[in-house]
């Protein structure tokens, strides 16, 4: 029997036999599909095809003798049995992630994980981490960079950088910085169009970020506060702030810039402020962590470093 089995899979088979579990690959595929309610997004996370995820889920349903999903047009819905299994797996995986995290911390390698959005990571976090690595070469940082809020709340994420009110359930927070919103464009676009007054903004293509998890200020908000009347706006929508900023740098229109956040772009004149119009950002940027968990020494070191390197 052993000759017929790839030795790489032998531990998984032994675990299944001892505990009477279904395929661990099938359980992982189901958990990801249930969390996203999407085979496509689950396949992206697991780095396999959507067909492979579907095959694993169907095999699990056959083994359990019940349907776990109701398959709708372009959507999934959990059955009662699927709901029960998903919550059980979620709790188990989260507890396992925390236990593994503690085991790693007791070894020679000291790890801390931090999560944030792509824009914050690129323009604020990464420029500061070089100094941290030089000062703390014994600490390894794991990065969870995603514009999806649920990814930042994984059990193995120690710290998060978030934008908003600073009042969130089960979150401890320290404010990093407030911000001011400006209208920005590439230097070539600004020179070509000579925008002077807030009322001139509405005549241009406005690059707008929508569909994110941030409490996001929109162009109508900005124009209204700056008393810039408008009838119809030429809005080009993005679901990523990083891509909207890149489009502005490429001269495709105007973008709202959180000035402290995009300071590297302003300092390098990749973007410039086009009018004196401003808006105090309704939210601030915070370093956060789960209030029900005690931070490790490594997480405290990283948190305090970021708080001391805000400017």
ABEGO torsion letter per residue (X at the ends): XAAABBAAAAAAAAAAAAAGBBBAAAAAAAAAAAAAGBAAAAAAAAGBBAAAAAAAAAAAAAAAGBBABBBBBGBBBBBAAAAAAAAAAAAAAAAAAAAAAAAAAABABBBBBBBBBAAAAAAAAAAAAAAAAAABAABBBBBBBBABAAAAABAABABBBBBEAGBBBGBBBBBABBBBBBBBBBAAAAAAAGBABAAAAAABBBBBBBGBABBBBBAAAAAAAAGBBBABBBBBBBABAAAAAAAAAAGAEBBBBBAAAAAAAAAAGABBBABABBBBBABBBBBBBBAABBBBAAAAAAAAAAAAAAX
